[in-house]
Amino acid sequence: MTPSSSYNHHRILPLVGSALILFLAQTLLASGGCWTNGVDAFAIPTVTNNGCRNIGHTHANKRNPLSASASDVLESNTETNSEKKQLVLVLGGSGFIGRRVCKELVEASSGDDETATRVVSISRNGKPPSWCFDDNGDSSSSVWAENVEWIKHDIGSALGEEVGGESLAETLGSIFQATTTNESNENEASSSPWETTIVGCIGNVNPTPSWEGLWGLAFDDHRLFEENGKVYDLFLNETNSFRERDNNLLNLQRCVFLSIDYTCQKCLEGPIEGYVDGKRLAEHRFLEAVSNGSGGNSSDDPSNLEKVIVVGLPNFVFGGKRFPGFGKFYRKLVESPPARAYKGGNEALRSLSVAAPEDWVEEMLFSSPVDVEFVGKATAMAARGLVSRDLVNNGEPRKQGFFNESGLPVEYDDILFVDGTLEIEKLVGVLGKGDLGGKARGTKPRTKVPKSSPSSSTPEPLWEGALIGKRPWLYPVPVTSFFVYLFWGIMTQQFVQTATGV
């Protein structure tokens, strides 16, 4: 044997041995770890449990997708892709924000083949006028409105008295009854309640219409508490009564509520206490409602805390035909370097004193406004169950630090709280896969300012009715003007007579 042939044998023998070891190992894995007669190591075996010990995963009860027949695949798809039914009740759905929420819900459900969504709006105006839907006179933009059930009912009128001959219980009964009727028409073996989501867009911060005190501007805390808190308490009491009578009528899964951000709450918790207390009551009642609907009574259950999402709005929401130009200008102003320098300087001066309180009025005035399109998108995403704890406030607990009129601390429920403009836009950016229309900084995401449609049967109010009921805000103007003129006259010595030579 020559040295060269010996060298070749030393190279070939290890390769042959390695191939045999790999072949045997593959045979063991293919047969489920047991030796079988006539096993083809490269074929897909039919595995049976013969008492052999299988280390790792169990393959005996798993269906191999490569060996499954067409009927098996069809059956599997039928089991996993069963259509889910969702009922979304939008309270105040005909309003400035509410109708945007309805539009986003309809457009999202049109592309979702796995969820059947029924959008119902309950508001005092019923279906909004046609100018709310027409985009630059194009009636085709109002197609989504045909897929919304517009119900006219004033929930807060007299807090429960009948309006127009129909009570709130009768209105809700017709909604839930229609849902169960649709299920029975589908000839389902077992009728299950639709997953219900309640979206609260009702809110009012208007002052009293009459002149009060020296300045004229005043707020009725009792009225604000009723119109921002008790109205939801009334509605949830009625829905709870339906659930107690028949579990198939209501399966409350989620609640979304439009409120104000942390800065506005801190600024208004003293001057307009009824408004803030009403919002806090509504949040807590929503949490109790979803807790009772899940079969438990614990409001501290983390799973229940994530079923209530509050969208905290800043001091100014613009967009559509409601001050679009001013909203963009205002946002650029408060985010400009001079404004940031002014605000930072004041914070530095306050930090020099330990007892110096925070200026929440300044914080609110210098907070960034938000476009209504982003509010509608974020609210609709929350209603569809896309918002989770890790997407809100970086997963941190909700900020506290509130006090009542007696100076005692008040703790809010640690529900999901989307705090202000930046959090709203961040949520839309993440869930919308970064698609903000390229205009997240104070502009509208995709639509142009719609013009008035000549076919509108109802006259279009100026700025989408933004100033309706806002006249009392002007009451302090004459008194303020008088004192400003008096101060100017004293400083410039307008009331001082000087002797002049004859």
C-alpha positions as CSV (number, residue, x, y, z in Angstrom):
1,M,0.0,0.0,0.0
2,T,1.5,3.3,-1.0
3,P,1.5,6.3,1.3
4,S,-1.0,8.1,-1.0
5,S,-3.6,5.2,-0.9
6,S,-3.3,5.0,2.8
7,Y,-4.0,8.7,3.1
8,N,-7.1,8.3,0.9
9,H,-8.5,5.5,3.0
10,H,-8.1,7.6,6.1
11,R,-10.1,10.3,4.5
12,I,-12.9,8.1,3.1
13,L,-13.6,5.9,6.2
14,P,-14.6,8.8,8.5
15,L,-16.9,10.2,5.9
16,V,-18.7,6.8,5.4
17,G,-19.0,6.5,9.2
18,S,-20.5,9.9,9.6
19,A,-23.1,9.2,6.8
20,L,-24.2,6.0,8.5
21,I,-24.6,7.8,11.9
22,L,-26.7,10.6,10.3
23,F,-28.8,8.0,8.5
24,L,-29.5,6.1,11.7
25,A,-30.2,9.3,13.6
26,Q,-32.7,10.5,11.0
27,T,-34.4,7.1,11.1
28,L,-34.9,7.4,14.9
29,L,-36.3,10.9,14.6
30,A,-38.7,9.9,11.8
31,S,-40.1,6.9,13.7
32,G,-40.8,8.9,16.8
33,G,-37.8,7.6,18.7
34,C,-38.7,3.9,18.3
35,W,-37.3,1.3,16.0
36,T,-39.8,0.0,13.5
37,N,-39.8,-2.6,10.7
38,G,-39.4,-1.3,7.2
39,V,-39.0,2.5,8.0
40,D,-38.1,4.8,5.2
41,A,-36.1,7.6,6.9
42,F,-37.0,10.1,4.2
43,A,-40.8,9.4,4.2
44,I,-43.4,11.1,6.3
45,P,-44.4,8.4,8.8
46,T,-47.8,7.6,10.3
47,V,-47.0,7.8,14.0
48,T,-48.7,5.6,16.5
49,N,-48.2,5.4,20.2
50,N,-46.7,2.0,20.9
51,G,-45.6,2.8,24.4
52,C,-42.3,4.2,23.2
53,R,-40.8,7.1,25.1
54,N,-40.6,10.2,23.0
55,I,-38.1,12.8,24.3
56,G,-39.1,16.3,23.6
57,H,-42.3,17.2,21.8
58,T,-45.2,14.7,21.4
59,H,-46.0,14.0,17.8
60,A,-48.6,11.3,18.2
61,N,-51.6,13.6,18.5
62,K,-50.5,16.2,15.9
63,R,-51.7,16.2,12.3
64,N,-49.0,16.5,9.8
65,P,-49.9,19.2,7.3
66,L,-48.2,17.4,4.4
67,S,-50.2,14.3,4.8
68,A,-53.6,15.9,5.5
69,S,-56.3,15.5,2.9
70,A,-58.2,18.4,1.3
71,S,-61.3,17.7,3.5
72,D,-59.2,17.8,6.6
73,V,-57.7,21.2,5.7
74,L,-61.2,22.6,4.9
75,E,-62.5,21.3,8.2
76,S,-59.5,22.9,10.1
77,N,-60.1,26.3,8.4
78,T,-63.8,26.2,9.3
79,E,-63.0,25.6,12.9
80,T,-60.3,28.3,13.2
81,N,-61.8,31.0,11.0
82,S,-65.3,31.1,12.5
83,E,-66.7,34.6,12.1
84,K,-66.7,36.7,15.2
85,K,-69.6,39.1,15.8
86,Q,-69.1,42.5,17.3
87,L,-71.7,45.2,18.2
88,V,-70.3,48.7,18.8
89,L,-72.6,51.2,20.5
90,V,-71.3,54.8,19.9
91,L,-72.9,57.2,22.3
92,G,-73.0,60.6,20.7
93,G,-72.0,59.2,17.4
94,S,-73.4,62.2,15.4
95,G,-71.1,64.7,17.0
96,F,-67.8,66.2,15.9
97,I,-65.7,63.3,17.1
98,G,-68.4,60.6,17.2
99,R,-69.1,60.5,13.5
100,R,-65.4,60.2,12.8
101,V,-65.3,57.2,15.1
102,C,-68.2,55.6,13.3
103,K,-66.6,56.2,9.9
104,E,-63.3,54.6,11.0
105,L,-65.2,51.5,12.5
106,V,-67.1,51.0,9.3
107,E,-64.1,51.3,7.0
108,A,-62.0,49.0,9.3
109,S,-64.8,46.3,9.3
110,S,-65.2,46.4,5.5
111,G,-61.7,44.9,5.1
112,D,-62.1,42.4,8.0
113,D,-63.4,39.1,6.8
114,E,-63.1,37.4,10.2
115,T,-65.3,39.9,12.2
116,A,-68.9,41.0,11.5
117,T,-69.2,44.4,13.0
118,R,-72.5,46.2,13.6
119,V,-72.1,49.9,14.3
120,V,-75.0,51.7,16.1
121,S,-75.0,55.4,17.0
122,I,-77.2,56.7,19.7
123,S,-77.4,60.5,19.9
124,R,-79.9,63.3,20.4
125,N,-79.7,64.3,16.7
126,G,-80.0,60.9,15.1
127,K,-78.4,60.9,11.7
128,P,-76.2,63.9,11.0
129,P,-77.1,66.2,8.2
130,S,-75.7,65.6,4.7
131,W,-73.0,68.3,4.9
132,C,-71.3,66.2,7.5
133,F,-70.6,63.4,4.9
134,D,-70.1,65.2,1.6
135,D,-66.4,65.7,0.8
136,N,-66.0,68.6,-1.6
137,G,-69.5,68.0,-2.8
138,D,-68.8,64.3,-3.6
139,S,-71.7,62.3,-2.3
140,S,-69.8,59.1,-2.7
141,S,-67.8,59.9,0.4
142,S,-71.0,59.3,2.5
143,V,-71.3,55.6,1.6
144,W,-69.9,54.6,5.0
145,A,-72.9,56.4,6.7
146,E,-75.3,53.9,5.1
147,N,-73.6,51.1,7.2
148,V,-74.3,52.9,10.5
149,E,-77.6,52.5,12.3
150,W,-78.4,56.1,13.4
151,I,-80.8,56.1,16.4
152,K,-82.2,59.4,17.7
153,H,-82.5,59.4,21.5
154,D,-81.4,61.9,24.1
155,I,-79.9,59.7,26.8
156,G,-79.4,62.6,29.2
157,S,-82.8,64.3,28.8
158,A,-84.3,64.5,32.3
159,L,-82.0,61.6,33.2
160,G,-84.3,58.8,32.2
161,E,-87.7,60.3,31.3
162,E,-89.2,59.2,28.1
163,V,-88.3,61.3,25.0
164,G,-90.5,61.2,22.0
165,G,-92.6,58.4,23.4
166,E,-89.8,55.9,23.7
167,S,-87.7,55.2,26.8
168,L,-84.1,54.3,26.9
169,A,-85.0,50.7,27.9
170,E,-87.2,50.4,24.8
171,T,-84.5,51.8,22.5
172,L,-81.9,49.4,23.9
173,G,-84.4,46.6,23.7
174,S,-84.9,47.2,19.9
175,I,-81.2,47.2,19.4
176,F,-80.5,43.9,21.2
177,Q,-83.6,42.3,19.9
178,A,-82.5,43.0,16.3
179,T,-79.1,41.5,17.1
180,T,-80.6,38.2,18.3
181,T,-83.1,38.2,15.4
182,N,-80.2,38.4,12.9
183,E,-78.6,35.4,14.7
184,S,-81.7,33.3,14.5
185,N,-82.1,34.0,10.8
186,E,-78.6,32.5,10.3
187,N,-80.0,29.1,11.6
188,E,-77.2,28.8,14.1
189,A,-77.2,25.8,16.4
190,S,-76.5,27.8,19.5
191,S,-77.1,31.6,19.6
192,S,-74.4,33.4,21.4
193,P,-74.5,37.1,22.2
194,W,-72.5,39.5,20.1
195,E,-69.4,40.9,21.7
196,T,-70.5,44.4,22.7
197,T,-68.3,47.5,22.9
198,I,-69.5,50.8,24.2
199,V,-67.8,54.0,23.0
200,G,-68.7,57.1,25.0
201,C,-68.4,60.4,23.0
202,I,-70.9,62.4,25.1
203,G,-69.5,65.4,26.9
204,N,-70.3,69.0,27.7
205,V,-68.2,71.8,29.3
206,N,-70.4,74.8,28.3
207,P,-70.9,77.4,31.0
208,T,-74.2,78.6,32.3
209,P,-76.1,80.6,29.7
210,S,-77.1,83.4,32.1
211,W,-74.9,86.1,33.5
212,E,-73.5,85.2,36.9
213,G,-71.5,87.3,39.3
214,L,-69.3,90.2,38.4
215,W,-67.6,88.6,35.4
216,G,-70.7,86.8,34.0
217,L,-68.9,83.5,33.3
218,A,-69.9,80.7,35.6
219,F,-70.3,76.9,35.6
220,D,-73.0,74.8,37.1
221,D,-71.1,71.9,38.7
222,H,-74.3,69.9,39.2
223,R,-75.3,70.1,35.5
224,L,-71.8,69.3,34.4
225,F,-71.7,66.3,36.7
226,E,-74.9,64.9,35.3
227,E,-74.1,65.6,31.6
228,N,-70.6,64.1,31.8
229,G,-71.0,61.3,34.4
230,K,-74.6,60.5,35.4
231,V,-75.6,60.1,31.7
232,Y,-73.3,57.2,31.5
233,D,-74.4,55.8,34.8
234,L,-78.0,55.8,33.6
235,F,-77.1,54.1,30.3
236,L,-75.0,51.4,32.0
237,N,-77.7,50.7,34.6
238,E,-80.1,50.0,31.7
239,T,-77.6,47.7,29.9
240,N,-76.9,45.9,33.1
241,S,-80.7,45.2,33.6
242,F,-80.8,43.6,30.1
243,R,-77.8,41.4,31.0
244,E,-79.4,40.3,34.3
245,R,-82.7,39.3,32.5
246,D,-81.0,37.4,29.6
247,N,-77.4,36.7,29.2
248,N,-77.9,36.3,25.4
249,L,-78.8,39.9,25.0
250,L,-75.5,41.5,26.0
251,N,-71.9,40.4,26.3
252,L,-70.1,43.5,27.2
253,Q,-66.4,43.1,26.4
254,R,-64.9,46.6,26.2
255,C,-65.6,50.2,26.9
256,V,-63.9,53.3,25.3
257,F,-64.4,56.7,26.8
258,L,-63.4,60.2,25.5
259,S,-62.1,62.3,28.4
260,I,-59.4,65.0,28.9
261,D,-55.7,64.5,29.3
262,Y,-53.8,64.6,32.6
263,T,-52.8,68.3,32.2
264,C,-56.4,69.4,31.6
265,Q,-57.7,67.4,34.6
266,K,-55.1,68.9,36.9
267,C,-56.0,72.4,35.6
268,L,-59.8,72.0,35.9
269,E,-60.1,69.8,39.0
270,G,-60.6,73.0,41.1
271,P,-62.4,75.6,38.9
272,I,-64.8,73.1,37.2
273,E,-65.0,70.3,39.7
274,G,-68.3,69.0,38.5
275,Y,-66.9,68.3,35.0
276,V,-63.9,66.4,36.3
277,D,-66.0,64.4,38.9
278,G,-68.4,63.4,36.2
279,K,-65.6,62.1,34.0
280,R,-64.2,60.1,36.9
281,L,-67.6,58.6,37.7
282,A,-68.0,57.5,34.1
283,E,-64.6,55.8,34.0
284,H,-65.4,53.9,37.2
285,R,-68.8,52.9,36.0
286,F,-67.4,51.6,32.8
287,L,-64.9,49.5,34.8
288,E,-67.7,48.1,37.0
289,A,-69.8,47.2,33.9
290,V,-67.0,45.2,32.2
291,S,-66.1,43.6,35.5
292,N,-69.7,42.4,36.0
293,G,-69.9,41.3,32.4
294,S,-66.8,39.1,32.8
295,G,-68.4,37.1,35.6
296,G,-66.5,38.7,38.4
297,N,-66.9,41.6,40.7
298,S,-63.3,42.7,41.1
299,S,-62.4,46.0,39.5
300,D,-58.8,45.4,40.4
301,D,-58.5,42.4,38.1
302,P,-55.7,43.3,35.5
303,S,-57.7,41.7,32.7
304,N,-60.7,44.0,33.5
305,L,-58.5,47.1,33.8
306,E,-57.4,46.6,30.2
307,K,-61.0,46.4,29.0
308,V,-61.6,50.1,29.6
309,I,-59.6,52.6,27.5
310,V,-59.8,56.3,28.1
311,V,-58.7,58.7,25.3
312,G,-57.4,61.8,27.0
313,L,-58.0,64.8,24.7
314,P,-55.9,68.0,25.0
315,N,-57.4,71.5,25.4
316,F,-58.1,71.9,21.7
317,V,-59.3,69.4,19.0
318,F,-59.4,70.8,15.5
319,G,-59.9,69.5,12.0
320,G,-62.5,69.0,9.3
321,K,-64.1,72.5,9.0
322,R,-63.5,73.4,12.6
323,F,-60.6,75.9,12.7
324,P,-58.2,73.8,10.5
325,G,-55.9,76.7,9.8
326,F,-55.9,78.1,13.3
327,G,-55.3,74.6,14.7
328,K,-52.1,74.1,12.6
329,F,-50.9,77.6,13.5
330,Y,-51.6,77.1,17.2
331,R,-49.7,73.8,17.2
332,K,-46.7,75.3,15.5
333,L,-46.7,78.2,18.0
334,V,-46.7,76.1,21.2
335,E,-44.1,73.8,19.7
336,S,-41.8,76.6,18.5
337,P,-38.4,77.2,20.1
338,P,-39.4,80.5,21.7
339,A,-42.5,78.9,23.3
340,R,-40.4,76.0,24.6
341,A,-37.7,78.4,25.9
342,Y,-40.4,80.5,27.8
343,K,-42.0,77.4,29.3
344,G,-38.6,75.9,30.3
345,G,-37.5,79.2,31.9
346,N,-40.7,79.3,34.0
347,E,-40.1,75.7,35.1
348,A,-36.5,76.6,36.1
349,L,-37.7,79.5,38.2
350,R,-40.3,77.4,40.0
351,S,-37.7,74.7,40.7
352,L,-35.7,77.3,42.8
353,S,-38.5,77.2,45.4
354,V,-39.6,74.0,47.1
355,A,-43.1,75.3,47.8
356,A,-43.7,76.7,44.3
357,P,-46.8,75.0,42.8
358,E,-47.0,73.8,39.2
359,D,-48.7,76.2,36.8
360,W,-51.2,73.9,35.2
361,V,-52.9,76.7,33.3
362,E,-49.6,77.4,31.5
363,E,-49.2,73.6,30.9
364,M,-52.6,73.4,29.4
365,L,-52.3,76.5,27.2
366,F,-48.9,75.3,25.9
367,S,-50.0,71.7,25.2
368,S,-50.2,70.6,21.6
369,P,-53.7,70.4,20.0
370,V,-54.7,67.3,18.1
371,D,-56.4,66.7,14.8
372,V,-59.8,65.1,15.0
373,E,-58.9,62.5,12.4
374,F,-56.3,61.0,14.7
375,V,-58.7,61.0,17.6
376,G,-61.2,59.1,15.5
377,K,-58.6,56.6,14.4
378,A,-57.3,56.0,18.0
379,T,-60.8,55.6,19.4
380,A,-61.8,53.2,16.7
381,M,-58.6,51.1,17.3
382,A,-59.4,51.0,21.0
383,A,-63.0,49.9,20.2
384,R,-61.6,47.0,18.0
385,G,-59.5,45.7,20.9
386,L,-56.1,46.7,19.4
387,V,-54.9,48.7,22.4
388,S,-53.0,46.9,25.1
389,R,-51.1,47.9,28.3
390,D,-47.7,48.0,26.6
391,L,-48.8,50.5,24.0
392,V,-50.1,53.0,26.6
393,N,-47.8,55.2,28.7
394,N,-44.9,52.8,27.9
395,G,-46.6,50.2,30.0
396,E,-46.3,52.3,33.2
397,P,-49.2,52.7,35.7
398,R,-51.5,55.7,35.3
399,K,-50.4,59.0,36.8
400,Q,-52.2,60.0,39.9
401,G,-51.9,63.1,42.2
402,F,-55.5,64.3,42.3
403,F,-57.4,65.9,45.2
404,N,-61.0,66.6,45.9
405,E,-62.6,69.9,47.2
406,S,-61.6,69.0,50.8
407,G,-58.0,68.5,49.9
408,L,-58.1,64.7,50.3
409,P,-56.3,62.6,47.7
410,V,-58.4,60.9,45.0
411,E,-57.1,57.9,43.2
412,Y,-58.1,57.0,39.7
413,D,-58.6,53.5,38.4
414,D,-55.5,52.2,36.7
415,I,-57.2,51.6,33.4
416,L,-55.6,52.2,30.0
417,F,-55.2,56.0,29.7
418,V,-54.1,57.5,26.4
419,D,-52.7,60.8,27.6
420,G,-52.8,63.7,25.2
421,T,-51.8,64.5,21.6
422,L,-48.4,62.7,21.5
423,E,-49.8,59.5,22.9
424,I,-52.8,59.5,20.5
425,E,-50.5,60.0,17.5
426,K,-48.1,57.4,18.7
427,L,-50.9,54.9,19.1
428,V,-52.1,55.6,15.6
429,G,-48.6,55.3,14.2
430,V,-47.9,52.0,15.9
431,L,-51.2,50.3,15.2
432,G,-51.4,51.9,11.7
433,K,-47.9,50.5,10.9
434,G,-46.5,54.0,10.9
435,D,-49.0,55.4,8.4
436,L,-49.8,58.9,9.6
437,G,-50.3,60.3,6.2
438,G,-47.0,62.2,6.6
439,K,-48.7,64.9,8.5
440,A,-48.7,64.0,12.1
441,R,-47.4,67.4,13.2
442,G,-50.6,69.4,13.5
443,T,-52.1,68.7,10.1
444,K,-54.9,66.5,8.8
445,P,-53.8,63.0,7.8
446,R,-55.5,62.6,4.5
447,T,-58.6,64.7,3.7
448,K,-59.0,68.2,2.4
449,V,-61.3,70.7,4.1
450,P,-64.7,69.8,2.8
451,K,-66.9,72.4,1.2
452,S,-70.6,72.9,1.7
453,S,-72.7,70.7,-0.4
454,P,-75.6,72.4,-2.3
455,S,-77.8,69.3,-1.6
456,S,-77.7,69.7,2.1
457,S,-81.2,70.0,3.5
458,T,-79.9,71.5,6.8
459,P,-77.9,74.7,6.8
460,E,-74.3,74.2,7.6
461,P,-73.3,75.9,10.8
462,L,-70.1,77.9,10.9
463,W,-67.0,75.9,11.9
464,E,-69.1,72.7,12.3
465,G,-71.1,74.4,15.1
466,A,-68.0,74.8,17.3
467,L,-69.3,78.1,18.8
468,I,-72.8,77.0,19.5
469,G,-73.5,77.6,23.2
470,K,-70.1,79.3,23.7
471,R,-71.5,82.9,24.0
472,P,-71.1,82.9,27.8
473,W,-67.3,82.7,27.3
474,L,-67.5,86.3,26.0
475,Y,-69.3,87.6,29.1
476,P,-66.1,88.7,30.9
477,V,-65.0,90.8,27.9
478,P,-66.8,94.1,28.8
479,V,-65.8,94.0,32.5
480,T,-62.2,93.1,31.6
481,S,-62.2,95.9,29.0
482,F,-63.4,98.4,31.6
483,F,-60.7,97.5,34.1
484,V,-58.0,97.5,31.4
485,Y,-59.1,101.0,30.3
486,L,-59.1,102.2,34.0
487,F,-55.6,100.8,34.6
488,W,-54.3,102.4,31.4
489,G,-55.9,105.8,32.4
490,I,-54.2,105.7,35.8
491,M,-50.8,104.7,34.4
492,T,-50.9,107.4,31.8
493,Q,-52.4,110.0,34.2
494,Q,-55.5,110.5,32.0
495,F,-57.5,111.5,35.1
496,V,-55.0,114.0,36.5
497,Q,-55.6,117.7,35.8
498,T,-52.7,120.0,35.7
499,A,-52.8,123.8,36.1
500,T,-52.0,125.7,33.0
501,G,-50.8,129.3,32.8
502,V,-53.2,131.9,31.6
